[in-house]
Amino acid sequence: MIVDQFIDIAVKNGEVAELDRIYVTNRLLDLLGWSEKRAVAGDVAADRLALLDKLTDLAVESGVIGDAISAREIWQSKVMDLFVPCPSDLNTEFWELYEQSPSQATDYFYKVSKASDYIKTRSIAKNIEYLVDTDYGELEMTINLSRPEKDPKQIAMEKAAEAVSYPLCALCLENEGYAGRTDFPARTNHRIVRMRVGDEEWGLQYSPYAYYEEHCIFLSAEHRPMVIDRGTFTRLVKITAQFPNYFVGSNADLPIVGGSILSHDHYQGGAHMFAMAKAPVHKEFPAYQWAEFPSVSVEIVKWPMSVIRLQSVSEADIVSAADVILQKWKDYSDDEVGILAYSGEERHNTITPIASRREVAGEQLFELSLVLRNNRRTAEHPDGLFHPHQALHHIKKENIGLIEVMGLAVLPPRLKSELEEVARYLLDQPHAMADYHSEWADRLKRKGGFQEETVMPFLQQEVGKVFEQVLTDAGVFKDTAEGIRAFRKFMELVIGTGDQE
């Protein structure tokens, strides 16, 4: 019996106690619209998620749900919720494990989130991922295929759906256990760990479509707009004090250079080590000594974007130092390199901050990397002067947020098929290459010597070079003689003239 087979897996995994088997079985039968167990014709896979798909098909066949993507996802979320601890039990277990070590607690929560299919491991596995060696280290490339595309029936249903304002957004605490609807994701099997950050209530959850190891989200319990200020730095540092096994960073708080959800204060974190974190100190900059904060070391990172790296044993000092830099940067202009702080009342300057813990010479330090951002638009670059320029939009035109800033390209799914057509063009085969790739493809074709087995790896590397240029375009102080001089001038304003060569 497929129901027994499905429940057996949960019992074996310790998600359902043997005493609860009958109860959970009856819950599942109800979700299927069955009054009793049924034998299912044909082979039934032993894999849990394959079984879940089969059960979903049976629910569609019995008329319990429709066949739209949203209906299937909502139903699957309800099924998997049968095997997830309720929020209070999960939080109790998490914080008991935390007393042993933060990593044991996050390992537990991450395992639960994957096992419940909240983290869409099968979808994530579809992503195309590879590395590209550059002057700034190995950049990570991801063609994002994990999010399912909507079919016309789904789109029509969303248009016809009644407008609902609950939850207020996809990051509110009210998402926990929410069934979902045609135009809102299923969250019945979703759990949030409650935590305190300073004197505020926050939550920890994982990203359903993770881009890297243990991709998590720290979210404010209050639905409030994102803002980068001293409080941001304080919270980021405090989070790393609680979870030294994770980095945590914030998208910037302005359009163009900010994230996709600016309406709810949140940060992203995880266990991944990005290329920016491994990047060396820029040799063209002095070893800055900051008289106001002698416990804080200041480095300029060798990176295509403009990164100031702070390290200190003092939580208070590193926060104060970061705030000084932010306040100076907010009002900073340098016409020679195109930096204007304001256009009328519109502010352009902000920061993308990333916090972590780092051991240096046996000492555990707080680290804050501050990436200087500017969202100014010009007639020549109406999408943003420090944004991917138009010549790169055939590959990447979306905002450069926290993840890209650190060296991981999140590229649109269209590139999978589009690059295949570019490859055919380079091989002189019949193709349907998009016109917007023509100029780039023509430049590549002049290199010649393309072979079936090597053309796609070649294209992947060339896409990586485009991403390197994307980051360069987004950098406010370029890694050139002129840019280095301009960056030095800003640092002298921040720290003073006490620099040591």
N, C-alpha and C positions, 0 to 999 in steps of 0.2 A: 504494500500500500504506500503510495507516494507521501501521504500525510505522515505516516509512521516513519518513513525514511527521512523526511525533513526534520521531524522532531528528534529523531535519534541523534542527528548531528549536534543539535543544540544541547542535548543531555550529555553527550560525549565531551563537548567543549566546556561543560560546567556552567552553561548559560541558563539551563532549566534543571531544577532539582527533580529527581525521580518522583517525589511526592506531588510535584506540580504537572506531571506529564498529562494526566487526563484533562485537567483544567485547560492547559495550553492547547491540547488537541481540539477540544470543543470550541475554543476561541477561533482556531484556524478554520475549522469546519464552517463556522458561522460566516467568516470572511469569504469563504468559497461559495456560500449559499447552498451548502450540502447539509442534509439532515443526518447523514451517516458517512462512514468512510467508503471510498469507491476504489476499485481496481482501475488502473489506467493502462490502456492498450499501448503496445510498442515499448521500445527500450527507454529507460529513464536513467539519465546520467546520475552519477554519484556526487558530482560537484554541487556544492551548496547553492551557488548563484544560478547554475543551470537548472537546478530544481526549482528555484524561485521563479525563473522565467516560465518554466512549465506550469507551475501553479497559477501564475498570472494568466497564461493562455486559457487554463481551465476556468478561471473566474470570468474571463471574457466570454467563453463558450456558454457558460451557465447564465449569462446575462446580468451578472452582479455588477459589472463595470463595462464601460465602453472601451473601444480599442485605441482611443487617443493617447498620446504620449503622457499627458498630465494624469489621466485616469489610471494608467498602468503604474506610474511612479507613486501616486498617492496610495494605491492599494499595496504596493510592495513595501512602502514605508510603514504602513499599518501592520503588515505581517512581521517585518523585522523588529518592530517595537515590542513584540511578544517576548523577545529574547534580550532586551536591553534593561538594565536596572532602572528603576524609577529615579528621578533627579535626586531625591534626598539620599537614597542608598548609594548612588554613584558618588555623590559628593562626600559622603561619610567614608567610603572606601578610598577615594582619592586622597583625602587629607590624612587618613591613617597611614597610607603608604608614603605620603610626603614626609612624615616624621622620620621615616627610615632614610629617604633621600628624594629630592625633587624628581630625579630621573625615573625612579620607580613609579612615582605617581603619574608622570606623563606617559610612561610606557604603557601603564594600565589603561589610561584614558584613550590613548591612540589605538591600542589593540581593540578596545570596545567599539570605537568609531569605525574601524575597518571591518570588523566582524559583522556589524549591524548593517553594512552596506550604506552607511551615511557617507563615508569616504568612498567614492565611486572608483574602486581599484581597477575594475575592468575597463572603464572609460579612460582612466588615466593612462593605462597601458597602451592605448591607441596613439598617444602622442609620439611625434617624431622628435627624438632628442639626440644631440651630438655636440661635440666640442670643436671650437675653432681657435687655433693658436694665433695670438696677435702680439703686438709690442706691449700690451698691457696684461698679458697672461692669457689663460684659456677662458674665452667667453663661452657661455652655455647657450645653446640654441634649442628652442622648443616650438614646433609647429603644433598649436593647440587643437587637438581633435577630440578632446574629452567631452566637451559639452554637446549634448545631442542637438541636431538641427531640428527645427520645428517643421512639421509637414503642413500643407495647406489647410487641412482640417483643423489642426491645432490653432493655427493663426486665426481662422474664421471664428473658432470658439472664443478666443481671447477678445476679439473685437466685440463679440456679442455679450461678453460677461459683464455683469453689473459691477460698477466701481465700488471697491471696498478699501477702507483705509486702516484695516487691522490685519496684521501688525503694521506699524508705521513704515518700517523698512525691513530689509532682509537681515539686518544685524540687531534688531531689538530682541530683548530677552523673551518677548512674547512669541517668538518663533519656536521656542522649545515645546515640542509636542503638537504643534499646529498641523492640521491635516493637509493643508495646502488647497489650492484651487486651480482653475484653468490657467490663470495668469500669475500664479505664485507657487514657489517650489514646495514640495511635500516635506514636512519636518516632523512627522509623528515620532520617528526614531532618533530625533535630534536631542542632544544633551549639552548642557553648559555647566562648567565648573564655576561656582561662585567664589570670588576672592576679593580681598581688600587691597586697594592700591592707595596708600596714604589713608585719607579719611573717606575715600569713595568706594562704592560698590562697583566692581567690574566682573566681567565674565571671561572665561577661556573656552574656546571651542576650536575644532579643526575645520579646515577648508574642505568642502566636499570634492572639489576638483583641484587637488593639491598640485603645485608646480615644483615642489622640492620636498626634501625629507621633513616630515612632521610639520608641514605647513599649517600653522595655527593662527588664530585671530584672538586678540585681546580687545574686548569691547566694553564701552561704558554702559552701565545699567540705565543711564539717562540718555534719552534720545536728544542729542545736541549736536550742533555742527562741529566739524573738525576745525581745529585751530592749532597753529604752531606758536607756542609761547613758553615761558619758563615752566609752567605747569606740565607741559608736554615732556620736557627734558626730565623733570622730577619723576614723572610717572614711568617713563622708559627706564630710567636708572633703577627705580624701585622694583620694577618687574624683573630686571636682570638680577637684582639682589635676591628675589624669591626663586627665580628659575635661572640659575647660572648656566644650565645646560642649553639654554635657548638664546638666540639673538632676538631683538625686537626692534622694529622700526616703524616710522609713520610716513605715510604719503604726505606730500606738501598740501597746504590748505588753500591753494588758489587754483582756479580753472586753468586748463592747458597743462600745467606742471603737476597737478594734483591727481588723486586717485579717482576711481569710478564712483565711489560713494562718499561724497563730502558732507552729507547730511547727518551722519552718525559718527561720533568720535570713536575711532578704533585704530588698532595697530596690527601689524602682521609680524609673525615670528616663526621660529622653528629651529631645527638642529642642523641646518645646512651651512656650509662654509662657502661663501661666494667669492668670486675672483677679486672683488674690490677689497674684501677683508684680508686677502692674501697679498695685495699689491704693496710694493715697497715704498719707502720714503722717497720723495722726489729729490734727486741729487742737486737740482738747481736752486733749492731753497735752503736758507740758513736753519740752524738748530735754534728755534725760537725759545727765548727765555722770557717768561711772563712774570714781572715783578709783583703784580697784583695777586697772582695765583701761583706761588712757587711750587705747589705740589702737583701742578698740572703740566704735563708735557704736551707740546704742540707740534704736529707734523703736517706737512702737505703731502698728499698721497699722489704717487705716479699713476694717474688715471685720466681718461678722456674728459670726465666731468671734474668740476672743481670741488675737491674734498679736503676738509680740515679734520684731522684725526686728533682727538683729545684723549689722554689717559691720566688717571689719578687714583690714588688709594682713597681719596676723599669724595664721598658722594655729594656733599654740599658744594665743594669747590668746583667739581666738574660741571655741575648744573649751573652754577653762577657764571663760570667761564663761557659756557655755551650760550647763556642768555645775553652776555655782553656782545658776543659775536652776532647773535640774531638782531639785537637792537641796532648795532652799527650797520649791519647788512640791509635792514629794512629801508634805511634812508640813504643808502649809498648809490651814487651815480658816477659813471666814468664814460663820458661821451666818446672817448677815443676807441673804446672797445664795445660800444653800443649798449652799455648798461644805463638804464634810466630807472630810478626808483619809483617814479610816479608819472602818470599821464593825467593831468588834472588831479582829481581826487582818487583815481584808480591806482592802487598799490601794485607793484610788479614783483618786488623781491620777497622771497621766503626761503625756507630751508627744508630739505628732506633729511631727517635725523635717524641714525641707526645706533642702537646701544647693544653692548655685549660685555661679557667678562673675558679678560685675557690674563694668562699667567706670564709674567715677565720676571726673569731672574728669581723664580720661586715665590713671587709676590702676586696675589690676586688683585688685579686692577679693574676699575670701571673704565669702559671705553665708549666714547661717543664720536661717531663720524658724522660730520655736518656737511651735507652736499648743498652748495649754494645754487639757488634756482631763480629764474626770472621769466615771467610770462608775457613780456612785451611783444606786441605785434607791430609789424611795419608794412608799408605798401608792398615791398618786395617779398616779405614773408608774412602773409596775412594769417597763417595758422600759428605763428609764433616764431620769433627770431631765434630763440633758444629751444627749438622743437625740431623734430626731423624735417629737413627742408624738402621742398616739393619733389625734387629729383629722386628722393628716396621713398616716396609714398607708395610706389609700386610694390615695395616690400613691407614697409612699416610706416604708418601715418598716425597711429593711435598715440595717446599720451604716454610719455615716458615716466612711469611711476616707480615706486619703491623697488620692485623686483628687477625691472630693467636697469635702474640706476646702479644696482649692485653687480650687474653683469650677466643677467639671465634674460635672454630675449624671449618674449611671449609673442609669437607670430600668428597671424590669422590663419584659420584652417584652409582658406582658399588657396594658400601657397602649395599645398600638397599636389593638387591637380595642375595648378598653373606651372609649377617647376617641371612637371613631367612634360608639359607642352614646350617649355623652353628647351628642355633636353632634346626633344624631337627636332626642334628648329636647329640646334647646334649640330645635330647628326644628319642634317639635310633630309629629314624624313617628313612625310605629311604631318601637319600640326595645326592646332587651333590656338596658337599663342595669343594672349591678350595684348592689345596694342600698347598698353602702358609699359610693358616689359621690353618693347622693341629697341629703344636706345641702349639700354643696359645689355641686352642680348647681343646686339650688333658689336658692342665693344668686346664682349667675351668671345664672340665668334672669330674675331681677328687673331686670337691666340692660336686657334686651329688645333689639329691633332686629337680630336675627340673620338672616344671609343665607347661602345655600349656599356661596358663594365665600369668605366671610370667617369662618365659624364655627370652622373648624379652626385657622387662624392665631390667632384669639382664644383658643381653648382652650390652644394651645401656650404663649402668653404667660401665661395663668393658671396653668398647671403650673409655669412658671418662678417665679412669685410664691410658689407653695407651696414650691419648692426654696429660695428665699431664706429663708422661714420655717423650713425644716428646718435650715439653717445657723445661724439665730438660736437655735433650740431647743438646738442642740449647743454653742453658745457659753457658756462658764462666766461671763464678765463681759459682761453685755448692753450694747449700745450705747445706753444710757439714762443719765440723770443719776446714778441709783443705781449702775448698773454701772460707770460711769466712775470714780466715787468709790472703789468697791471695788477696781478695777484699780489706781488710783493707790496705794491703801494697800499692795497687794502689791508694787508696784514700789519703794515707799519701803523696804519690808522688805528687798528684794533689793539695792538700790543704796545705800540710806542716804538721808539728808535733804539731800544736796548737789545736788538738782535745781535747774535754772535755768528760770524761767518765761520 
